């Protein structure tokens, strides 16, 4: 297939960046423009369908497996076999594509690096373009890095010791305002995918790997079908064999949990597996059932462990589904950030991480996520103990698992209630994360955990839900109702605490008031925003 004429380029509307011409080539921009022309109209239809489905959930407070696709669930089919580079995924590290993280993640000892243009990356134009450049440089082995603050140098290990890259583009809902085609912004997903695929597909094949992707925030098998159509077209466009692309889908929305088999089926020639994306999954439950009454009120996020009955139903169904269809099942995130100063806190946290990973491998997962290189050996030990020399445990079919539709949304099966401290923590995390995001940072250490946009989403969504449900807390021996005024009081107190903590000069240099105001907007407005990153993107500089 020949590339379209240069007249159909995507148009860049941004201040020039160093070396951007290596990424924003005429041929690459033509490819992105063609993706936009062919696939954005269907993306728009699917976003409208999301809204229709949400309205149906609001009306019925109900979800079920799809009657129209029973033949898929009952059929005898498998996804394509995993390529060698993706057959052993026992530990995966996640993080943004800045230069330091690129080197550290590739060197971390993990089997896979989720190179993230989504929730761990604030989509400034610099992050979008230079993140692509960093990956190209990594594949060309020209990414040695010296930290200007510490003077420490970083260089890539030998190729056989590097993690395999699985790149995550932005979700379907986000636009890229700096790239226009046919008179409108190109969806961020097509920008991220298009630039990465165009520049690296053949390069990765030469390295013995391939263009591998994580697909975020998928809400239906129809959205997976659209991605499959994009993969088919793109492989023909650059002239590589069909089936070279591999995609792992994050099951991080409640609607996708009811369509796991259908999602794998739509992508079956390109499917690598499914992942249990915990925080976005909880956010999706709150978002979809936010007005469903008392039975759908989620307690403090830290009280919702993976052993909660409705979370067990979700993860066990995921393992069974993947292994039935020959796909990898990848577990959730260990978000702890080790402290260089507190050995006891590390010991306790490491024990929790080990217990979490032991549980996942015991349940049949083939791999799991960590957010910090120091956690790689802990997770690796848990999976090594069960897998040994085996690359995965897809032979564990988990035929003992049977999940009824109602079990996935049985929020009231968890014996926990929202607390005053939970509300305070949601306000604290929300303000601190949004402030960093507005400065261009998507992965942020807060209170010893690596937070990304998903945790900010659950924070603001729980505030919204608790207020609208009239939740009553016990605080200082008396009942306190969750209200907008109480949230404003807590937000004002947190702003004052941050000012005292970091000093007047650092406070003034940050975006703290802006973050405070934005959190209150997305947590208190009667008209609930689908994603906080939509109004936040309007305020993002760069």
ABEGO torsion letter per residue (X at the ends): XBBBBAAABBBBBBBBBBGAAAABBAAAAAAAAAAAAAAAAAAAAAAAAAAAAAAAAAAAGBBBBBAAAAAAAABBBBBBBBBAAAABAABBBBEBABAAAAAAAAAAGBABBBBBABAABBBBAAAAAAAAAAAAAAAAGAABBBBAAAGBBBBBBBAAABBBBBBBBBBAABBBAABBBGGBBBBAAAAAAAAAAAAAAAAAAAAGBBBBBBBBGBABAAAAAAAAAAAAAAAAAAGBBBGABBBBBBBABAAAAAAAAAAAAAAAAABAEBBBBAAAAAAAAAAAAAAAEAAABBBBAAABBAABAAAAAAAAAAAAAAAAAGBBBBBBBBABBBBAABAAAAAAAAAAAAAAAAAAAAAGBABBBBABAAAAAAAAAAAAAAAEABABAAABAGAABBBBAAAAABAAABBBBBBAAAAAAAAAAAAAAAAAAAAGBABBBBGGBBBBAAAAAAAAAAAAAAAAAGBBBBBGGBBBBBBAAAAAAAAAAAAAAAAAAAEAAAAAABAAAAAAAAAAAAAABABBBABAAAAAAAABBX
